[in-house]
Amino acid sequence: MISEFQDLSDKIERLAALVGSLRSENAQLRQTNVLLNEVNTALIERLVEAQRRVEAVLEQLPAPAGEAEEDGDDSTNAEATR
């Protein structure tokens, strides 16, 4: 009977150690998650800034010759129909 209590006591000690280990791991994972969320937010901000810069450069480029002629044809046709 005493050996059964000792076995139960050993199992409870192992369970308590496992719970402590899992709590520690959970706390570490939460810290890692916070850090990764901060990194992700910073990367999103960098992507938005890069997109803004690319759009600004694209706005400065002249329109391709084919599109400029098409735009001119539309306005000429619109004026001719008036």
N, C-alpha and C positions, 0 to 999 in steps of 0.2 A: 504494500500500500504506500509506503514511504517512497519507494522508487517511482511509483506513478506520479506522486506529487512532485518529485524532483524532475521527472520528464516534463511535466506540465510547466513547472517553473522555468526550465531551460527553454521551452518553446516560447513562453511569454517574454523572456529576455531577448531571444532572437527576433521576435516580432517587434519589440520595442526598439531594438537596434535598427531593424529594417525601416520602421516608421521614421526614426530620426534621420536615417540616410536619405529616405525619399523626400522628407521635408527640406533637407539641405539641398538636394538636387533640384527640387522645385524652386527654391529661392534663387539658385544660380540660373536656372532657365528663365525665370522672370526678369532677372537683371540682363541677361543676354537678349531677351525679347525687347526690352526697353532700348538697349543700345542699337539693335538692328532696326527698330522703328525710327530712331533718330537718323541713322545712316540712310535709310530709305527716304525719309523726308528731305534730307540734304540732296540726295541724288535726284529726286523729283524736281526740286528747286533748280538744280543745275540744268536739267533737261528743259524746263520751261524757259530758262534764260537762253539756252542754246537755240531753242525754237524761235524765240523772239529775235535773236541776232540773225538767224538764217532768213526769217521773213523780212527783216529790215534790208538785208543785202539783196534779196530777190526784188524788193520794191525799187531798188536803185538801178537794177538792170534794165536796159532798153527792151521794149517788146520785140519779139521776133518779127522779121519782115512779113511773113505770111499773115500773121494776126493783125498787123498794122494795116495791111491792104484790105483785109476783110472788114475791119472796123470802118475804114474809109468808104468802102463800097456800100455798107449798110446805111451810112449817113447820107451818101449821095443818092441812093435809091429812095430813102425816106423823103429827101428834099424834092426829088423828081415827082413823087406821087402826090405831093401837096399842091 
